[in-house]
């Protein structure tokens, strides 16, 4: 009899576009029978907050497809104008909804229902003066050693 495969993910980003990969990959792995854990550290802790208010920024993201061919004719500097981040976030959310992409809240809940283990980095929680009351229920707290305990035996380890 073979052992259950394991997937370990480190989630370090707290933007809308970087929030999807850890939840999509971990929910898929769990559905395939993997024992799955996500270690949320630094800005990745934003993904565990009760109320998600994540944004996407086109600045510093040259691979982001822009509407109306803006990536060709729209000056990069203009992306720093006030309101551009909010506009791009709204456009991205509408695009995702029109394509039937699940919301982050739904994906996060799906992961929890599939027994994906969420571990919040205690050092980062303390560093940013966060409180357990800031976060959703069902998460654990631990440090790098907690992550390595699981990741050391994982079949796949991803840094996102």
Phi and psi in radians as a Rosetta constraint file:
Dihedral C 1 N 2 CA 2 C 2 CIRCULARHARMONIC -1.565 0.35
Dihedral N 2 CA 2 C 2 N 3 CIRCULARHARMONIC 2.679 0.35
Dihedral C 2 N 3 CA 3 C 3 CIRCULARHARMONIC -1.309 0.35
Dihedral N 3 CA 3 C 3 N 4 CIRCULARHARMONIC 2.741 0.35
Dihedral C 3 N 4 CA 4 C 4 CIRCULARHARMONIC -1.187 0.35
Dihedral N 4 CA 4 C 4 N 5 CIRCULARHARMONIC 2.369 0.35
Dihedral C 4 N 5 CA 5 C 5 CIRCULARHARMONIC -1.236 0.35
Dihedral N 5 CA 5 C 5 N 6 CIRCULARHARMONIC 2.693 0.35
Dihedral C 5 N 6 CA 6 C 6 CIRCULARHARMONIC -2.208 0.35
Dihedral N 6 CA 6 C 6 N 7 CIRCULARHARMONIC 2.433 0.35
Dihedral C 6 N 7 CA 7 C 7 CIRCULARHARMONIC -2.112 0.35
Dihedral N 7 CA 7 C 7 N 8 CIRCULARHARMONIC 2.193 0.35
Dihedral C 7 N 8 CA 8 C 8 CIRCULARHARMONIC -2.017 0.35
Dihedral N 8 CA 8 C 8 N 9 CIRCULARHARMONIC 2.284 0.35
Dihedral C 8 N 9 CA 9 C 9 CIRCULARHARMONIC -2.214 0.35
Dihedral N 9 CA 9 C 9 N 10 CIRCULARHARMONIC 2.386 0.35
Dihedral C 9 N 10 CA 10 C 10 CIRCULARHARMONIC -1.844 0.35
Dihedral N 10 CA 10 C 10 N 11 CIRCULARHARMONIC 2.053 0.35
Dihedral C 10 N 11 CA 11 C 11 CIRCULARHARMONIC -1.806 0.35
Dihedral N 11 CA 11 C 11 N 12 CIRCULARHARMONIC 2.035 0.35
Dihedral C 11 N 12 CA 12 C 12 CIRCULARHARMONIC -2.056 0.35
Dihedral N 12 CA 12 C 12 N 13 CIRCULARHARMONIC -0.095 0.35
Dihedral C 12 N 13 CA 13 C 13 CIRCULARHARMONIC -1.896 0.35
Dihedral N 13 CA 13 C 13 N 14 CIRCULARHARMONIC 2.576 0.35
Dihedral C 13 N 14 CA 14 C 14 CIRCULARHARMONIC -2.153 0.35
Dihedral N 14 CA 14 C 14 N 15 CIRCULARHARMONIC 0.541 0.35
Dihedral C 14 N 15 CA 15 C 15 CIRCULARHARMONIC -1.875 0.35
Dihedral N 15 CA 15 C 15 N 16 CIRCULARHARMONIC 2.844 0.35
Dihedral C 15 N 16 CA 16 C 16 CIRCULARHARMONIC -0.984 0.35
Dihedral N 16 CA 16 C 16 N 17 CIRCULARHARMONIC -0.825 0.35
Dihedral C 16 N 17 CA 17 C 17 CIRCULARHARMONIC -1.206 0.35
Dihedral N 17 CA 17 C 17 N 18 CIRCULARHARMONIC -0.515 0.35
Dihedral C 17 N 18 CA 18 C 18 CIRCULARHARMONIC -1.566 0.35
Dihedral N 18 CA 18 C 18 N 19 CIRCULARHARMONIC -0.102 0.35
Dihedral C 18 N 19 CA 19 C 19 CIRCULARHARMONIC -1.395 0.35
Dihedral N 19 CA 19 C 19 N 20 CIRCULARHARMONIC -0.520 0.35
Dihedral C 19 N 20 CA 20 C 20 CIRCULARHARMONIC -1.196 0.35
Dihedral N 20 CA 20 C 20 N 21 CIRCULARHARMONIC -0.811 0.35
Dihedral C 20 N 21 CA 21 C 21 CIRCULARHARMONIC -0.940 0.35
Dihedral N 21 CA 21 C 21 N 22 CIRCULARHARMONIC -0.831 0.35
Dihedral C 21 N 22 CA 22 C 22 CIRCULARHARMONIC -1.111 0.35
Dihedral N 22 CA 22 C 22 N 23 CIRCULARHARMONIC -0.634 0.35
Dihedral C 22 N 23 CA 23 C 23 CIRCULARHARMONIC -1.306 0.35
Dihedral N 23 CA 23 C 23 N 24 CIRCULARHARMONIC -0.697 0.35
Dihedral C 23 N 24 CA 24 C 24 CIRCULARHARMONIC -1.168 0.35
Dihedral N 24 CA 24 C 24 N 25 CIRCULARHARMONIC -0.822 0.35
Dihedral C 24 N 25 CA 25 C 25 CIRCULARHARMONIC -1.150 0.35
Dihedral N 25 CA 25 C 25 N 26 CIRCULARHARMONIC -0.729 0.35
Dihedral C 25 N 26 CA 26 C 26 CIRCULARHARMONIC -1.262 0.35
Dihedral N 26 CA 26 C 26 N 27 CIRCULARHARMONIC -0.659 0.35
Dihedral C 26 N 27 CA 27 C 27 CIRCULARHARMONIC -1.184 0.35
Dihedral N 27 CA 27 C 27 N 28 CIRCULARHARMONIC -0.638 0.35
Dihedral C 27 N 28 CA 28 C 28 CIRCULARHARMONIC -1.162 0.35
Dihedral N 28 CA 28 C 28 N 29 CIRCULARHARMONIC -0.787 0.35
Dihedral C 28 N 29 CA 29 C 29 CIRCULARHARMONIC -1.064 0.35
Dihedral N 29 CA 29 C 29 N 30 CIRCULARHARMONIC -0.753 0.35
Dihedral C 29 N 30 CA 30 C 30 CIRCULARHARMONIC -1.088 0.35
Dihedral N 30 CA 30 C 30 N 31 CIRCULARHARMONIC -0.699 0.35
Dihedral C 30 N 31 CA 31 C 31 CIRCULARHARMONIC -1.134 0.35
Dihedral N 31 CA 31 C 31 N 32 CIRCULARHARMONIC -0.481 0.35
Dihedral C 31 N 32 CA 32 C 32 CIRCULARHARMONIC -1.527 0.35
Dihedral N 32 CA 32 C 32 N 33 CIRCULARHARMONIC 0.044 0.35
Dihedral C 32 N 33 CA 33 C 33 CIRCULARHARMONIC 1.656 0.35
Dihedral N 33 CA 33 C 33 N 34 CIRCULARHARMONIC 0.128 0.35
Dihedral C 33 N 34 CA 34 C 34 CIRCULARHARMONIC -1.308 0.35
Dihedral N 34 CA 34 C 34 N 35 CIRCULARHARMONIC 2.545 0.35
Dihedral C 34 N 35 CA 35 C 35 CIRCULARHARMONIC -1.435 0.35
Dihedral N 35 CA 35 C 35 N 36 CIRCULARHARMONIC 2.091 0.35
Dihedral C 35 N 36 CA 36 C 36 CIRCULARHARMONIC -2.208 0.35
Dihedral N 36 CA 36 C 36 N 37 CIRCULARHARMONIC 2.413 0.35
Dihedral C 36 N 37 CA 37 C 37 CIRCULARHARMONIC -2.413 0.35
Dihedral N 37 CA 37 C 37 N 38 CIRCULARHARMONIC 2.408 0.35
Dihedral C 37 N 38 CA 38 C 38 CIRCULARHARMONIC -2.042 0.35
Dihedral N 38 CA 38 C 38 N 39 CIRCULARHARMONIC 2.223 0.35
Dihedral C 38 N 39 CA 39 C 39 CIRCULARHARMONIC -1.784 0.35
Dihedral N 39 CA 39 C 39 N 40 CIRCULARHARMONIC 1.977 0.35
Dihedral C 39 N 40 CA 40 C 40 CIRCULARHARMONIC -1.690 0.35
Dihedral N 40 CA 40 C 40 N 41 CIRCULARHARMONIC 2.090 0.35
Dihedral C 40 N 41 CA 41 C 41 CIRCULARHARMONIC -2.369 0.35
Dihedral N 41 CA 41 C 41 N 42 CIRCULARHARMONIC 2.793 0.35
Dihedral C 41 N 42 CA 42 C 42 CIRCULARHARMONIC 0.783 0.35
Dihedral N 42 CA 42 C 42 N 43 CIRCULARHARMONIC -2.163 0.35
Dihedral C 42 N 43 CA 43 C 43 CIRCULARHARMONIC -1.262 0.35
Dihedral N 43 CA 43 C 43 N 44 CIRCULARHARMONIC -0.243 0.35
Dihedral C 43 N 44 CA 44 C 44 CIRCULARHARMONIC -1.106 0.35
Dihedral N 44 CA 44 C 44 N 45 CIRCULARHARMONIC -0.357 0.35
Dihedral C 44 N 45 CA 45 C 45 CIRCULARHARMONIC -1.074 0.35
Dihedral N 45 CA 45 C 45 N 46 CIRCULARHARMONIC -0.409 0.35
Dihedral C 45 N 46 CA 46 C 46 CIRCULARHARMONIC -1.011 0.35
Dihedral N 46 CA 46 C 46 N 47 CIRCULARHARMONIC -0.488 0.35
Dihedral C 46 N 47 CA 47 C 47 CIRCULARHARMONIC -1.275 0.35
Dihedral N 47 CA 47 C 47 N 48 CIRCULARHARMONIC -0.215 0.35
Dihedral C 47 N 48 CA 48 C 48 CIRCULARHARMONIC -1.771 0.35
Dihedral N 48 CA 48 C 48 N 49 CIRCULARHARMONIC -0.052 0.35
Dihedral C 48 N 49 CA 49 C 49 CIRCULARHARMONIC -1.176 0.35
Dihedral N 49 CA 49 C 49 N 50 CIRCULARHARMONIC 2.596 0.35
Dihedral C 49 N 50 CA 50 C 50 CIRCULARHARMONIC -1.007 0.35
Dihedral N 50 CA 50 C 50 N 51 CIRCULARHARMONIC -0.790 0.35
Dihedral C 50 N 51 CA 51 C 51 CIRCULARHARMONIC -1.918 0.35
Dihedral N 51 CA 51 C 51 N 52 CIRCULARHARMONIC 1.987 0.35
Dihedral C 51 N 52 CA 52 C 52 CIRCULARHARMONIC -1.476 0.35
Dihedral N 52 CA 52 C 52 N 53 CIRCULARHARMONIC 2.179 0.35
Dihedral C 52 N 53 CA 53 C 53 CIRCULARHARMONIC -2.332 0.35
Dihedral N 53 CA 53 C 53 N 54 CIRCULARHARMONIC 1.049 0.35
Dihedral C 53 N 54 CA 54 C 54 CIRCULARHARMONIC -1.488 0.35
Dihedral N 54 CA 54 C 54 N 55 CIRCULARHARMONIC 2.572 0.35
Dihedral C 54 N 55 CA 55 C 55 CIRCULARHARMONIC -2.132 0.35
Dihedral N 55 CA 55 C 55 N 56 CIRCULARHARMONIC 2.880 0.35
Dihedral C 55 N 56 CA 56 C 56 CIRCULARHARMONIC -2.131 0.35
Dihedral N 56 CA 56 C 56 N 57 CIRCULARHARMONIC 2.435 0.35
Dihedral C 56 N 57 CA 57 C 57 CIRCULARHARMONIC -2.117 0.35
Dihedral N 57 CA 57 C 57 N 58 CIRCULARHARMONIC 2.260 0.35
Dihedral C 57 N 58 CA 58 C 58 CIRCULARHARMONIC -1.323 0.35
Dihedral N 58 CA 58 C 58 N 59 CIRCULARHARMONIC -0.291 0.35
Dihedral C 58 N 59 CA 59 C 59 CIRCULARHARMONIC -1.159 0.35
Dihedral N 59 CA 59 C 59 N 60 CIRCULARHARMONIC 2.291 0.35
Dihedral C 59 N 60 CA 60 C 60 CIRCULARHARMONIC 1.229 0.35
Dihedral N 60 CA 60 C 60 N 61 CIRCULARHARMONIC 0.285 0.35
Dihedral C 60 N 61 CA 61 C 61 CIRCULARHARMONIC -2.257 0.35
Dihedral N 61 CA 61 C 61 N 62 CIRCULARHARMONIC 1.248 0.35
Dihedral C 61 N 62 CA 62 C 62 CIRCULARHARMONIC -1.144 0.35
Dihedral N 62 CA 62 C 62 N 63 CIRCULARHARMONIC -0.294 0.35
Dihedral C 62 N 63 CA 63 C 63 CIRCULARHARMONIC -1.499 0.35
Dihedral N 63 CA 63 C 63 N 64 CIRCULARHARMONIC -0.070 0.35
Dihedral C 63 N 64 CA 64 C 64 CIRCULARHARMONIC -1.253 0.35
Dihedral N 64 CA 64 C 64 N 65 CIRCULARHARMONIC 2.107 0.35
Dihedral C 64 N 65 CA 65 C 65 CIRCULARHARMONIC -1.149 0.35
Dihedral N 65 CA 65 C 65 N 66 CIRCULARHARMONIC 2.305 0.35
Dihedral C 65 N 66 CA 66 C 66 CIRCULARHARMONIC -1.857 0.35
Dihedral N 66 CA 66 C 66 N 67 CIRCULARHARMONIC 2.519 0.35
Dihedral C 66 N 67 CA 67 C 67 CIRCULARHARMONIC -1.189 0.35
Dihedral N 67 CA 67 C 67 N 68 CIRCULARHARMONIC 2.677 0.35
Dihedral C 67 N 68 CA 68 C 68 CIRCULARHARMONIC 0.970 0.35
Dihedral N 68 CA 68 C 68 N 69 CIRCULARHARMONIC 0.488 0.35
Dihedral C 68 N 69 CA 69 C 69 CIRCULARHARMONIC 1.154 0.35
Dihedral N 69 CA 69 C 69 N 70 CIRCULARHARMONIC 0.404 0.35
Dihedral C 69 N 70 CA 70 C 70 CIRCULARHARMONIC -1.013 0.35
Dihedral N 70 CA 70 C 70 N 71 CIRCULARHARMONIC -0.465 0.35
Dihedral C 70 N 71 CA 71 C 71 CIRCULARHARMONIC -1.143 0.35
Dihedral N 71 CA 71 C 71 N 72 CIRCULARHARMONIC -0.295 0.35
Dihedral C 71 N 72 CA 72 C 72 CIRCULARHARMONIC -1.635 0.35
Dihedral N 72 CA 72 C 72 N 73 CIRCULARHARMONIC -0.787 0.35
Dihedral C 72 N 73 CA 73 C 73 CIRCULARHARMONIC -1.858 0.35
Dihedral N 73 CA 73 C 73 N 74 CIRCULARHARMONIC -0.299 0.35
Dihedral C 73 N 74 CA 74 C 74 CIRCULARHARMONIC -1.534 0.35
Dihedral N 74 CA 74 C 74 N 75 CIRCULARHARMONIC 2.191 0.35
Dihedral C 74 N 75 CA 75 C 75 CIRCULARHARMONIC -1.126 0.35
Dihedral N 75 CA 75 C 75 N 76 CIRCULARHARMONIC 2.378 0.35
Dihedral C 75 N 76 CA 76 C 76 CIRCULARHARMONIC -1.002 0.35
Dihedral N 76 CA 76 C 76 N 77 CIRCULARHARMONIC -0.668 0.35
Dihedral C 76 N 77 CA 77 C 77 CIRCULARHARMONIC -1.060 0.35
Dihedral N 77 CA 77 C 77 N 78 CIRCULARHARMONIC -0.575 0.35
Dihedral C 77 N 78 CA 78 C 78 CIRCULARHARMONIC -1.162 0.35
Dihedral N 78 CA 78 C 78 N 79 CIRCULARHARMONIC -0.321 0.35
Dihedral C 78 N 79 CA 79 C 79 CIRCULARHARMONIC -1.193 0.35
Dihedral N 79 CA 79 C 79 N 80 CIRCULARHARMONIC -0.252 0.35
Dihedral C 79 N 80 CA 80 C 80 CIRCULARHARMONIC -1.527 0.35
Dihedral N 80 CA 80 C 80 N 81 CIRCULARHARMONIC -0.055 0.35
Dihedral C 80 N 81 CA 81 C 81 CIRCULARHARMONIC -1.100 0.35
Dihedral N 81 CA 81 C 81 N 82 CIRCULARHARMONIC 2.566 0.35
Dihedral C 81 N 82 CA 82 C 82 CIRCULARHARMONIC -0.985 0.35
Dihedral N 82 CA 82 C 82 N 83 CIRCULARHARMONIC 2.380 0.35
Dihedral C 82 N 83 CA 83 C 83 CIRCULARHARMONIC 1.624 0.35
Dihedral N 83 CA 83 C 83 N 84 CIRCULARHARMONIC -0.254 0.35
Dihedral C 83 N 84 CA 84 C 84 CIRCULARHARMONIC -1.177 0.35
Dihedral N 84 CA 84 C 84 N 85 CIRCULARHARMONIC -0.704 0.35
Dihedral C 84 N 85 CA 85 C 85 CIRCULARHARMONIC -1.106 0.35
Dihedral N 85 CA 85 C 85 N 86 CIRCULARHARMONIC -0.761 0.35
Dihedral C 85 N 86 CA 86 C 86 CIRCULARHARMONIC -1.106 0.35
Dihedral N 86 CA 86 C 86 N 87 CIRCULARHARMONIC -0.721 0.35
Dihedral C 86 N 87 CA 87 C 87 CIRCULARHARMONIC -1.129 0.35
Dihedral N 87 CA 87 C 87 N 88 CIRCULARHARMONIC -0.792 0.35
Dihedral C 87 N 88 CA 88 C 88 CIRCULARHARMONIC -1.147 0.35
Dihedral N 88 CA 88 C 88 N 89 CIRCULARHARMONIC -0.655 0.35
Dihedral C 88 N 89 CA 89 C 89 CIRCULARHARMONIC -1.111 0.35
Dihedral N 89 CA 89 C 89 N 90 CIRCULARHARMONIC -0.789 0.35
Dihedral C 89 N 90 CA 90 C 90 CIRCULARHARMONIC -1.083 0.35
Dihedral N 90 CA 90 C 90 N 91 CIRCULARHARMONIC -0.762 0.35
Dihedral C 90 N 91 CA 91 C 91 CIRCULARHARMONIC -1.102 0.35
Dihedral N 91 CA 91 C 91 N 92 CIRCULARHARMONIC -0.724 0.35
Dihedral C 91 N 92 CA 92 C 92 CIRCULARHARMONIC -1.147 0.35
Dihedral N 92 CA 92 C 92 N 93 CIRCULARHARMONIC -0.751 0.35
Dihedral C 92 N 93 CA 93 C 93 CIRCULARHARMONIC -1.105 0.35
Dihedral N 93 CA 93 C 93 N 94 CIRCULARHARMONIC -0.717 0.35
Dihedral C 93 N 94 CA 94 C 94 CIRCULARHARMONIC -1.136 0.35
Dihedral N 94 CA 94 C 94 N 95 CIRCULARHARMONIC -0.721 0.35
Dihedral C 94 N 95 CA 95 C 95 CIRCULARHARMONIC -1.089 0.35
Dihedral N 95 CA 95 C 95 N 96 CIRCULARHARMONIC -0.778 0.35
Dihedral C 95 N 96 CA 96 C 96 CIRCULARHARMONIC -1.120 0.35
Dihedral N 96 CA 96 C 96 N 97 CIRCULARHARMONIC -0.767 0.35
Dihedral C 96 N 97 CA 97 C 97 CIRCULARHARMONIC -1.100 0.35
Dihedral N 97 CA 97 C 97 N 98 CIRCULARHARMONIC -0.697 0.35
Dihedral C 97 N 98 CA 98 C 98 CIRCULARHARMONIC -1.188 0.35
Dihedral N 98 CA 98 C 98 N 99 CIRCULARHARMONIC -0.401 0.35
Dihedral C 98 N 99 CA 99 C 99 CIRCULARHARMONIC -1.685 0.35
Dihedral N 99 CA 99 C 99 N 100 CIRCULARHARMONIC 0.045 0.35
Dihedral C 99 N 100 CA 100 C 100 CIRCULARHARMONIC 1.342 0.35
Dihedral N 100 CA 100 C 100 N 101 CIRCULARHARMONIC 0.385 0.35
Dihedral C 100 N 101 CA 101 C 101 CIRCULARHARMONIC -1.308 0.35
Dihedral N 101 CA 101 C 101 N 102 CIRCULARHARMONIC 2.301 0.35
Dihedral C 101 N 102 CA 102 C 102 CIRCULARHARMONIC -1.091 0.35
Dihedral N 102 CA 102 C 102 N 103 CIRCULARHARMONIC 2.648 0.35
Dihedral C 102 N 103 CA 103 C 103 CIRCULARHARMONIC -1.254 0.35
Dihedral N 103 CA 103 C 103 N 104 CIRCULARHARMONIC 2.787 0.35
Dihedral C 103 N 104 CA 104 C 104 CIRCULARHARMONIC -1.090 0.35
Dihedral N 104 CA 104 C 104 N 105 CIRCULARHARMONIC -0.670 0.35
Dihedral C 104 N 105 CA 105 C 105 CIRCULARHARMONIC -1.064 0.35
Dihedral N 105 CA 105 C 105 N 106 CIRCULARHARMONIC -0.747 0.35
Dihedral C 105 N 106 CA 106 C 106 CIRCULARHARMONIC -1.153 0.35
Dihedral N 106 CA 106 C 106 N 107 CIRCULARHARMONIC -0.738 0.35
Dihedral C 106 N 107 CA 107 C 107 CIRCULARHARMONIC -1.132 0.35
Dihedral N 107 CA 107 C 107 N 108 CIRCULARHARMONIC -0.711 0.35
Dihedral C 107 N 108 CA 108 C 108 CIRCULARHARMONIC -1.106 0.35
Dihedral N 108 CA 108 C 108 N 109 CIRCULARHARMONIC -0.762 0.35
Dihedral C 108 N 109 CA 109 C 109 CIRCULARHARMONIC -1.131 0.35
Dihedral N 109 CA 109 C 109 N 110 CIRCULARHARMONIC -0.701 0.35
Dihedral C 109 N 110 CA 110 C 110 CIRCULARHARMONIC -1.032 0.35
Dihedral N 110 CA 110 C 110 N 111 CIRCULARHARMONIC -0.743 0.35
Dihedral C 110 N 111 CA 111 C 111 CIRCULARHARMONIC -1.065 0.35
Dihedral N 111 CA 111 C 111 N 112 CIRCULARHARMONIC -0.802 0.35
Dihedral C 111 N 112 CA 112 C 112 CIRCULARHARMONIC -1.108 0.35
Dihedral N 112 CA 112 C 112 N 113 CIRCULARHARMONIC -0.705 0.35
Dihedral C 112 N 113 CA 113 C 113 CIRCULARHARMONIC -1.142 0.35
Dihedral N 113 CA 113 C 113 N 114 CIRCULARHARMONIC -0.491 0.35
Dihedral C 113 N 114 CA 114 C 114 CIRCULARHARMONIC -1.576 0.35
Dihedral N 114 CA 114 C 114 N 115 CIRCULARHARMONIC 0.200 0.35
Dihedral C 114 N 115 CA 115 C 115 CIRCULARHARMONIC 1.118 0.35
Dihedral N 115 CA 115 C 115 N 116 CIRCULARHARMONIC 0.540 0.35
Dihedral C 115 N 116 CA 116 C 116 CIRCULARHARMONIC -1.256 0.35
Dihedral N 116 CA 116 C 116 N 117 CIRCULARHARMONIC 2.245 0.35
Dihedral C 116 N 117 CA 117 C 117 CIRCULARHARMONIC -1.469 0.35
Dihedral N 117 CA 117 C 117 N 118 CIRCULARHARMONIC 2.200 0.35
Dihedral C 117 N 118 CA 118 C 118 CIRCULARHARMONIC -1.817 0.35
Dihedral N 118 CA 118 C 118 N 119 CIRCULARHARMONIC 2.154 0.35
Dihedral C 118 N 119 CA 119 C 119 CIRCULARHARMONIC -2.096 0.35
Dihedral N 119 CA 119 C 119 N 120 CIRCULARHARMONIC 2.101 0.35
Dihedral C 119 N 120 CA 120 C 120 CIRCULARHARMONIC -1.567 0.35
Dihedral N 120 CA 120 C 120 N 121 CIRCULARHARMONIC 2.303 0.35
Dihedral C 120 N 121 CA 121 C 121 CIRCULARHARMONIC -1.173 0.35
Dihedral N 121 CA 121 C 121 N 122 CIRCULARHARMONIC 1.962 0.35
Dihedral C 121 N 122 CA 122 C 122 CIRCULARHARMONIC -1.074 0.35
Dihedral N 122 CA 122 C 122 N 123 CIRCULARHARMONIC -0.679 0.35
Dihedral C 122 N 123 CA 123 C 123 CIRCULARHARMONIC -1.052 0.35
Dihedral N 123 CA 123 C 123 N 124 CIRCULARHARMONIC -0.740 0.35
Dihedral C 123 N 124 CA 124 C 124 CIRCULARHARMONIC -1.249 0.35
Dihedral N 124 CA 124 C 124 N 125 CIRCULARHARMONIC -0.650 0.35
Dihedral C 124 N 125 CA 125 C 125 CIRCULARHARMONIC -0.997 0.35
Dihedral N 125 CA 125 C 125 N 126 CIRCULARHARMONIC -0.817 0.35
Dihedral C 125 N 126 CA 126 C 126 CIRCULARHARMONIC -1.174 0.35
Dihedral N 126 CA 126 C 126 N 127 CIRCULARHARMONIC -0.728 0.35
Dihedral C 126 N 127 CA 127 C 127 CIRCULARHARMONIC -1.009 0.35
Dihedral N 127 CA 127 C 127 N 128 CIRCULARHARMONIC -0.745 0.35
Dihedral C 127 N 128 CA 128 C 128 CIRCULARHARMONIC -1.667 0.35
Dihedral N 128 CA 128 C 128 N 129 CIRCULARHARMONIC 0.253 0.35
Dihedral C 128 N 129 CA 129 C 129 CIRCULARHARMONIC 0.912 0.35
Dihedral N 129 CA 129 C 129 N 130 CIRCULARHARMONIC 0.735 0.35
Dihedral C 129 N 130 CA 130 C 130 CIRCULARHARMONIC -1.569 0.35
Dihedral N 130 CA 130 C 130 N 131 CIRCULARHARMONIC 2.878 0.35
Dihedral C 130 N 131 CA 131 C 131 CIRCULARHARMONIC -2.240 0.35
Dihedral N 131 CA 131 C 131 N 132 CIRCULARHARMONIC 2.623 0.35
Dihedral C 131 N 132 CA 132 C 132 CIRCULARHARMONIC -0.950 0.35
Dihedral N 132 CA 132 C 132 N 133 CIRCULARHARMONIC -0.458 0.35
Dihedral C 132 N 133 CA 133 C 133 CIRCULARHARMONIC -1.206 0.35
Dihedral N 133 CA 133 C 133 N 134 CIRCULARHARMONIC -0.259 0.35
Dihedral C 133 N 134 CA 134 C 134 CIRCULARHARMONIC -1.309 0.35
Dihedral N 134 CA 134 C 134 N 135 CIRCULARHARMONIC -0.357 0.35
Dihedral C 134 N 135 CA 135 C 135 CIRCULARHARMONIC -1.877 0.35
Dihedral N 135 CA 135 C 135 N 136 CIRCULARHARMONIC 2.811 0.35
Dihedral C 135 N 136 CA 136 C 136 CIRCULARHARMONIC -1.138 0.35
Dihedral N 136 CA 136 C 136 N 137 CIRCULARHARMONIC 2.832 0.35
Dihedral C 136 N 137 CA 137 C 137 CIRCULARHARMONIC -1.323 0.35
Dihedral N 137 CA 137 C 137 N 138 CIRCULARHARMONIC 2.790 0.35
Dihedral C 137 N 138 CA 138 C 138 CIRCULARHARMONIC 1.580 0.35
Dihedral N 138 CA 138 C 138 N 139 CIRCULARHARMONIC 0.208 0.35
Dihedral C 138 N 139 CA 139 C 139 CIRCULARHARMONIC -1.872 0.35
Dihedral N 139 CA 139 C 139 N 140 CIRCULARHARMONIC 2.789 0.35
Dihedral C 139 N 140 CA 140 C 140 CIRCULARHARMONIC -1.985 0.35
Dihedral N 140 CA 140 C 140 N 141 CIRCULARHARMONIC 2.897 0.35
Dihedral C 140 N 141 CA 141 C 141 CIRCULARHARMONIC -2.132 0.35
Dihedral N 141 CA 141 C 141 N 142 CIRCULARHARMONIC 2.445 0.35
Dihedral C 141 N 142 CA 142 C 142 CIRCULARHARMONIC -2.981 0.35
Dihedral N 142 CA 142 C 142 N 143 CIRCULARHARMONIC 3.064 0.35
Dihedral C 142 N 143 CA 143 C 143 CIRCULARHARMONIC -1.912 0.35
Dihedral N 143 CA 143 C 143 N 144 CIRCULARHARMONIC -2.891 0.35
Dihedral C 143 N 144 CA 144 C 144 CIRCULARHARMONIC -1.022 0.35
Dihedral N 144 CA 144 C 144 N 145 CIRCULARHARMONIC -0.659 0.35
Dihedral C 144 N 145 CA 145 C 145 CIRCULARHARMONIC -1.086 0.35
Dihedral N 145 CA 145 C 145 N 146 CIRCULARHARMONIC -0.638 0.35
Dihedral C 145 N 146 CA 146 C 146 CIRCULARHARMONIC -1.076 0.35
Dihedral N 146 CA 146 C 146 N 147 CIRCULARHARMONIC -0.765 0.35
Dihedral C 146 N 147 CA 147 C 147 CIRCULARHARMONIC -1.118 0.35
Dihedral N 147 CA 147 C 147 N 148 CIRCULARHARMONIC -0.821 0.35
Dihedral C 147 N 148 CA 148 C 148 CIRCULARHARMONIC -1.120 0.35
Dihedral N 148 CA 148 C 148 N 149 CIRCULARHARMONIC -0.533 0.35
Dihedral C 148 N 149 CA 149 C 149 CIRCULARHARMONIC -1.029 0.35
Dihedral N 149 CA 149 C 149 N 150 CIRCULARHARMONIC -0.718 0.35
Dihedral C 149 N 150 CA 150 C 150 CIRCULARHARMONIC -1.445 0.35
Dihedral N 150 CA 150 C 150 N 151 CIRCULARHARMONIC -0.850 0.35
Dihedral C 150 N 151 CA 151 C 151 CIRCULARHARMONIC -1.148 0.35
Dihedral N 151 CA 151 C 151 N 152 CIRCULARHARMONIC -0.488 0.35
Dihedral C 151 N 152 CA 152 C 152 CIRCULARHARMONIC -1.066 0.35
Dihedral N 152 CA 152 C 152 N 153 CIRCULARHARMONIC -0.452 0.35
Dihedral C 152 N 153 CA 153 C 153 CIRCULARHARMONIC -1.878 0.35
Dihedral N 153 CA 153 C 153 N 154 CIRCULARHARMONIC 0.137 0.35
Dihedral C 153 N 154 CA 154 C 154 CIRCULARHARMONIC -1.354 0.35
Dihedral N 154 CA 154 C 154 N 155 CIRCULARHARMONIC 2.692 0.35
Dihedral C 154 N 155 CA 155 C 155 CIRCULARHARMONIC -1.470 0.35
Dihedral N 155 CA 155 C 155 N 156 CIRCULARHARMONIC -0.551 0.35
Dihedral C 155 N 156 CA 156 C 156 CIRCULARHARMONIC -2.361 0.35
Dihedral N 156 CA 156 C 156 N 157 CIRCULARHARMONIC 2.338 0.35
Dihedral C 156 N 157 CA 157 C 157 CIRCULARHARMONIC -2.298 0.35
Dihedral N 157 CA 157 C 157 N 158 CIRCULARHARMONIC 2.155 0.35
Dihedral C 157 N 158 CA 158 C 158 CIRCULARHARMONIC -2.102 0.35
Dihedral N 158 CA 158 C 158 N 159 CIRCULARHARMONIC 2.445 0.35
Dihedral C 158 N 159 CA 159 C 159 CIRCULARHARMONIC -1.919 0.35
Dihedral N 159 CA 159 C 159 N 160 CIRCULARHARMONIC 1.992 0.35
